[in-house]
Amino acid sequence: MLLYLQPRLLVIGLLGFFSGLPLALTAGTLSAWLADSGVDRTSIGLFAAIATPYAFKFLWSPLMDGVRLPILFHLGRRRSWLLLTQLSLVAAIATMALYDPAHSPLMVAFVGLLIATASASQDIVIDAYRVEFLPAAEQGAGAATATFGYRIGMLISGAGALWIADHYGWSEAYFIMAAVMALGAGLTLFIKEVRGEGWQVAGAAPPATRHASLTTFFQNFVLAPLRDFMTRDHWQLVLAFVILYKLGDAFLGVMFNPFLLDIGFTKSQIAAIVKLYGLAATILGAFLGGWLVLHWGMYRSLMICGLVHMLTNLLLVVQAGLGANEYFLIFSISAENLSGGMATTAFIAYLSALCKRHYTATQYALLSSLAAFGRTWLSTPSGWVSERLGWEWFFIVSCLISLPSLALLWWLEKHKR
C-alpha cells in the first residue's frame, strides 16, 4: 500500500483525474442532457460518434513525440503539449455551456467534437508521461493509480455535473466543469518534466534544411514506431484484441444513463447511487486489478477480469425487470464497476507493456485509439438495438459481444513464443 503513496504515483493519479474529467462531458453526462432535453434514443446513440477523435488520435500523436511548441517549449516536451491541450479543454467546455441541445443540436455536436479532440490530445501526453515517468516494475501500480484518478474525474463530471444540473441547470454544470479543468493547467506548471528523446529532430531545423527535417521527422516519429510494433508476433491479432476487449462495456455505457432515466430513476438518484457506489467499487477494482497483474500475470488477469466483467452486465437484465429498485441498483452497479475497474487496470497495464519508450506517445496513442474505436463507432448502434430489442435483450447482446475478445486473448496466449 505504501507504494501508492509515493509522490510520483500521486502525480500520476492527479493527471489521471484531469484525463478522466472531460470524457463524461461528451459521453454519459451529455447523454443524460440529451435525454432530459427530449432527444430520441436513436439520436443519442449517434451522438456517441462525437468521441471519434479518441479513435484517431494516433494520427497526430507523432507531433507530441517530436515537435516543439513555440512559446511554451521552455516547459519541456510533455508539459508544453499538456498545458496547450488543457487550456483548449477549458475554452471548449465553457463554450458547450452556451448552447442547448434541444435548439442547437448541431452546435452541441460540433463543440462536443472539439472537447473530444482536446481531451484525446491530452490523453496522448498523459499516457506518454506515465509510461516514461514510472519504472517498468511500477507500470501496474501506475495503471491502478491512473484509473483511480480517472474515475474520480469521471465522478466529478458525471455525478457532480448531474447534481449541479438537477439543482442549477445544465449550463451551470458545464461552466463549473470548465473551472475544474482549469486547475489541471495549474498542476502542469508544477510537475516535473520527463526528459525524453527526439527533441532535436523537429522544430529546431533552420529553413535551409526544413525539407530534410520533415523527412527525418516522418521516418523517426511516424514510420519507426509502426515498423517496431509490426515486428511483434501476430501483431494484427493483438490490434484486434485491443479493439474488442472493452467493446461490450462501451456498447452498454452509451445507453446506461438513458436506461436508468427510462425506468424511473431521477438524475439525483443516478448521481448518488450509480456514481458514488460505482466509484467506490471501481477504485477497489482498480487496485485489485493492479494486485492481480503483479501476482497472476497479464494473461490470467485479462482473461478472468474480462470474463467476470462480461457476466456482470447480465445483472442489468434483472434491473430492467425490477425497474427503479434502488437496492438492486446498488448491488448491480457495485458488481459491474468492481469487475470493470479490475479489467481496466489490467488492460492499461497490457497496453503500457506493448510500448517501446522511444515511441511512447505514438505507440500508446495507436493502441488506445484502437480501443476507442470500439467504444466510439462500434457502439453507435446501441440506441437502435435498445429500441428494437428492448432493454433486457440489449444487455444480453452487450454481454455476448465481449466473447470474441476473450477468444482472441486465449489464442494469442496459446501461440505466443
Sequence and secondary structure as in RCSB ss.txt:
>XXXX:A:sequence
MLLYLQPRLLVIGLLGFFSGLPLALTAGTLSAWLADSGVDRTSIGLFAAIATPYAFKFLWSPLMDGVRLPILFHL
GRRRSWLLLTQLSLVAAIATMALYDPAHSPLMVAFVGLLIATASASQDIVIDAYRVEFLPAAEQGAGAATATFGY
RIGMLISGAGALWIADHYGWSEAYFIMAAVMALGAGLTLFIKEVRGEGWQVAGAAPPATRHASLTTFFQNFVLAP
LRDFMTRDHWQLVLAFVILYKLGDAFLGVMFNPFLLDIGFTKSQIAAIVKLYGLAATILGAFLGGWLVLHWGMYR
SLMICGLVHMLTNLLLVVQAGLGANEYFLIFSISAENLSGGMATTAFIAYLSALCKRHYTATQYALLSSLAAFGR
TWLSTPSGWVSERLGWEWFFIVSCLISLPSLALLWWLEKHKR
>XXXX:A:secstr
 GGGGSHHHHHHHHHHHHHHTTGGGGTHHHHHHHHHTT  HHHHHHGGGGGHHHHHGGGTHHHHHH   TTTGGG
 HHHHHHHHHHHHHHHHHHHHTT  TTT HHHHHHHHHHHHHHHHHHHHHHHHHHHHHS GGGHHHHHHHHHHHH
HHHHHIIIIIHHHHHHHT HHHHHHHHHHHHHHHHHHHTTS     S TTTSS S GGGHHHHHHHHHIIIIIHH
HHHHTTSTTHHHHHHHHHHTTHHHHHHHHHHHHHHHHTT  HHHIIIIIIHHHHHHHHHHHHHHHHHHHHH HHH
HHHHHHHHHHHHTTHHHHHHHH S HHHHHHHHHHHHHHHHHHHHHHHHHHHHH  GGGHHHHHHHHHHHHHHHH
HTTTTTHHHHHHHH HHHHHHHHHHTTHHHHHHHHHHHHT  
